[in-house]
Amino acid sequence: MRLSPVAQAYRAYGRVNRRPDKRSAIGRRLWSYL
């Protein structure tokens, strides 16, 4: 599955901004479907 540019940017942002946030966990799961 290839990642969309938005998903790649979101992953890069998540890597920089490492906070144990429920919203980001949900967001990461949503982005994984793009």
C-alpha distance matrix in Angstrom:
0.0 3.8 6.5 9.5 12.8 14.2 11.7 12.3 16.0 16.1 14.8 17.3 19.9 19.4 19.9 23.1 24.3 24.2 26.0 25.8 25.3 24.4 23.2 20.7 19.5 19.0 17.5 15.0 14.0 14.1 11.9 9.2 9.1 8.9
3.8 0.0 3.8 6.6 9.5 11.6 9.7 9.7 13.3 14.1 13.1 15.2 17.9 18.0 18.5 21.3 22.9 23.3 25.4 25.7 25.2 24.7 23.1 20.4 19.8 19.5 17.4 14.9 14.9 14.5 11.6 9.8 10.2 8.7
6.5 3.8 0.0 3.8 6.5 8.0 5.9 6.2 9.7 10.4 9.8 12.0 14.4 14.7 15.6 18.2 19.5 20.3 22.3 22.8 22.1 21.9 20.0 17.2 17.1 16.9 14.3 12.1 12.7 12.1 8.7 7.9 9.0 6.9
9.5 6.6 3.8 0.0 3.8 5.4 5.1 6.3 8.7 9.8 10.6 12.4 14.2 15.2 16.6 18.6 19.7 21.0 22.8 23.7 22.5 22.3 19.9 17.4 17.9 17.3 14.2 12.9 13.8 12.3 8.8 9.5 9.8 6.6
12.8 9.5 6.5 3.8 0.0 3.8 5.4 5.0 6.1 8.5 9.8 10.5 12.2 14.1 15.2 16.7 18.0 19.9 22.0 23.4 22.3 22.7 20.2 17.4 18.7 18.5 15.0 13.9 15.7 14.3 10.6 12.0 13.0 9.8
14.2 11.6 8.0 5.4 3.8 0.0 3.8 5.4 5.1 6.1 8.5 9.8 10.4 12.1 14.1 15.4 16.0 18.0 19.5 20.9 19.4 19.6 16.8 14.4 16.0 15.5 11.9 11.4 13.5 11.7 8.3 10.7 11.8 8.9
11.7 9.7 5.9 5.1 5.4 3.8 0.0 3.8 5.4 5.0 6.1 8.6 9.7 10.3 12.2 14.3 14.9 16.1 17.8 18.7 17.5 17.6 15.2 12.4 13.3 13.2 9.9 8.4 10.4 9.4 5.6 7.3 9.2 7.1
12.3 9.7 6.2 6.3 5.0 5.4 3.8 0.0 3.8 5.4 5.1 6.2 8.5 9.8 10.5 12.5 14.1 15.5 17.8 19.2 18.6 19.4 17.4 14.1 15.1 15.8 12.6 10.6 13.0 12.7 9.0 9.8 12.2 10.3
16.0 13.3 9.7 8.7 6.1 5.1 5.4 3.8 0.0 3.8 5.4 5.0 6.1 8.5 9.8 10.7 12.0 14.2 16.4 18.4 17.6 18.8 16.5 13.3 15.2 15.9 12.5 11.3 14.3 13.8 10.3 12.2 14.6 12.5
16.1 14.1 10.4 9.8 8.5 6.1 5.0 5.4 3.8 0.0 3.8 5.4 5.0 6.0 8.5 9.9 10.2 11.9 13.6 15.1 14.0 15.0 12.7 9.5 11.5 12.2 8.9 7.8 11.2 10.8 7.9 10.2 12.8 11.5
14.8 13.1 9.8 10.6 9.8 8.5 6.1 5.1 5.4 3.8 0.0 3.8 5.4 5.0 6.1 8.7 9.7 10.6 12.9 14.2 14.0 15.1 13.7 10.0 11.0 12.6 10.0 7.5 10.8 11.6 8.7 9.5 12.9 12.2
17.3 15.2 12.0 12.4 10.5 9.8 8.6 6.2 5.0 5.4 3.8 0.0 3.8 5.4 5.1 6.4 8.6 10.3 13.3 15.4 15.6 17.5 16.1 12.4 13.9 15.9 13.1 11.1 14.5 15.2 12.2 13.2 16.5 15.4
19.9 17.9 14.4 14.2 12.2 10.4 9.7 8.5 6.1 5.0 5.4 3.8 0.0 3.8 5.4 5.2 5.9 8.5 10.9 13.5 13.2 15.4 13.7 10.3 12.7 14.6 11.8 10.7 14.5 14.9 12.5 14.3 17.4 16.4
19.4 18.0 14.7 15.2 14.1 12.1 10.3 9.8 8.5 6.0 5.0 5.4 3.8 0.0 3.8 5.4 5.0 5.9 8.1 10.2 10.2 12.3 11.3 7.7 9.5 12.0 9.9 8.4 12.1 13.4 11.5 12.9 16.2 16.1
19.9 18.5 15.6 16.6 15.2 14.1 12.2 10.5 9.8 8.5 6.1 5.1 5.4 3.8 0.0 3.8 5.6 5.8 9.3 11.5 12.6 15.0 14.7 11.0 12.1 15.0 13.3 11.1 14.5 16.2 14.1 14.7 18.3 18.2
23.1 21.3 18.2 18.6 16.7 15.4 14.3 12.5 10.7 9.9 8.7 6.4 5.2 5.4 3.8 0.0 3.8 5.9 9.2 12.4 13.4 16.4 15.8 12.5 14.4 17.2 15.3 13.8 17.4 18.8 16.6 17.8 21.3 20.8
24.3 22.9 19.5 19.7 18.0 16.0 14.9 14.1 12.0 10.2 9.7 8.6 5.9 5.0 5.6 3.8 0.0 3.8 6.0 9.5 10.1 13.4 12.8 9.9 12.3 15.1 13.5 12.8 16.4 17.7 16.2 17.8 21.1 20.9
24.2 23.3 20.3 21.0 19.9 18.0 16.1 15.5 14.2 11.9 10.6 10.3 8.5 5.9 5.8 5.9 3.8 0.0 3.8 6.7 8.5 11.8 12.3 9.4 10.8 14.2 13.5 12.3 15.5 17.5 16.5 17.5 20.9 21.4
26.0 25.4 22.3 22.8 22.0 19.5 17.8 17.8 16.4 13.6 12.9 13.3 10.9 8.1 9.3 9.2 6.0 3.8 0.0 3.8 5.4 9.1 10.1 8.2 9.7 12.9 12.9 12.5 15.4 17.3 17.1 18.3 21.5 22.3
25.8 25.7 22.8 23.7 23.4 20.9 18.7 19.2 18.4 15.1 14.2 15.4 13.5 10.2 11.5 12.4 9.5 6.7 3.8 0.0 3.8 6.6 8.9 7.8 7.9 11.2 12.3 12.0 14.1 16.4 16.9 17.7 20.8 22.2
25.3 25.2 22.1 22.5 22.3 19.4 17.5 18.6 17.6 14.0 14.0 15.6 13.2 10.2 12.6 13.4 10.1 8.5 5.4 3.8 0.0 3.8 5.4 5.3 6.4 8.8 9.8 10.6 12.6 14.3 15.2 16.7 19.2 20.5
24.4 24.7 21.9 22.3 22.7 19.6 17.6 19.4 18.8 15.0 15.1 17.5 15.4 12.3 15.0 16.4 13.4 11.8 9.1 6.6 3.8 0.0 3.8 5.5 5.1 6.3 8.5 9.8 10.8 12.4 14.2 15.4 17.5 19.2
23.2 23.1 20.0 19.9 20.2 16.8 15.2 17.4 16.5 12.7 13.7 16.1 13.7 11.3 14.7 15.8 12.8 12.3 10.1 8.9 5.4 3.8 0.0 3.8 5.4 5.1 6.0 8.4 9.9 10.4 12.0 14.1 15.8 17.0
20.7 20.4 17.2 17.4 17.4 14.4 12.4 14.1 13.3 9.5 10.0 12.4 10.3 7.7 11.0 12.5 9.9 9.4 8.2 7.8 5.3 5.5 3.8 0.0 3.8 5.4 4.8 5.8 8.4 9.5 10.0 11.9 14.4 15.3
19.5 19.8 17.1 17.9 18.7 16.0 13.3 15.1 15.2 11.5 11.0 13.9 12.7 9.5 12.1 14.4 12.3 10.8 9.7 7.9 6.4 5.1 5.4 3.8 0.0 3.8 5.4 5.1 6.3 8.7 9.9 10.7 13.2 15.0
19.0 19.5 16.9 17.3 18.5 15.5 13.2 15.8 15.9 12.2 12.6 15.9 14.6 12.0 15.0 17.2 15.1 14.2 12.9 11.2 8.8 6.3 5.1 5.4 3.8 0.0 3.8 5.4 5.1 6.2 8.7 9.9 11.4 13.3
17.5 17.4 14.3 14.2 15.0 11.9 9.9 12.6 12.5 8.9 10.0 13.1 11.8 9.9 13.3 15.3 13.5 13.5 12.9 12.3 9.8 8.5 6.0 4.8 5.4 3.8 0.0 3.8 5.3 5.0 6.0 8.5 10.2 11.1
15.0 14.9 12.1 12.9 13.9 11.4 8.4 10.6 11.3 7.8 7.5 11.1 10.7 8.4 11.1 13.8 12.8 12.3 12.5 12.0 10.6 9.8 8.4 5.8 5.1 5.4 3.8 0.0 3.8 5.4 5.1 6.1 9.0 10.2
14.0 14.9 12.7 13.8 15.7 13.5 10.4 13.0 14.3 11.2 10.8 14.5 14.5 12.1 14.5 17.4 16.4 15.5 15.4 14.1 12.6 10.8 9.9 8.4 6.3 5.1 5.3 3.8 0.0 3.8 5.5 5.1 7.0 9.5
14.1 14.5 12.1 12.3 14.3 11.7 9.4 12.7 13.8 10.8 11.6 15.2 14.9 13.4 16.2 18.8 17.7 17.5 17.3 16.4 14.3 12.4 10.4 9.5 8.7 6.2 5.0 5.4 3.8 0.0 3.8 5.4 5.6 7.3
11.9 11.6 8.7 8.8 10.6 8.3 5.6 9.0 10.3 7.9 8.7 12.2 12.5 11.5 14.1 16.6 16.2 16.5 17.1 16.9 15.2 14.2 12.0 10.0 9.9 8.7 6.0 5.1 5.5 3.8 0.0 3.8 5.3 5.3
9.2 9.8 7.9 9.5 12.0 10.7 7.3 9.8 12.2 10.2 9.5 13.2 14.3 12.9 14.7 17.8 17.8 17.5 18.3 17.7 16.7 15.4 14.1 11.9 10.7 9.9 8.5 6.1 5.1 5.4 3.8 0.0 3.8 5.6
9.1 10.2 9.0 9.8 13.0 11.8 9.2 12.2 14.6 12.8 12.9 16.5 17.4 16.2 18.3 21.3 21.1 20.9 21.5 20.8 19.2 17.5 15.8 14.4 13.2 11.4 10.2 9.0 7.0 5.6 5.3 3.8 0.0 3.8
8.9 8.7 6.9 6.6 9.8 8.9 7.1 10.3 12.5 11.5 12.2 15.4 16.4 16.1 18.2 20.8 20.9 21.4 22.3 22.2 20.5 19.2 17.0 15.3 15.0 13.3 11.1 10.2 9.5 7.3 5.3 5.6 3.8 0.0
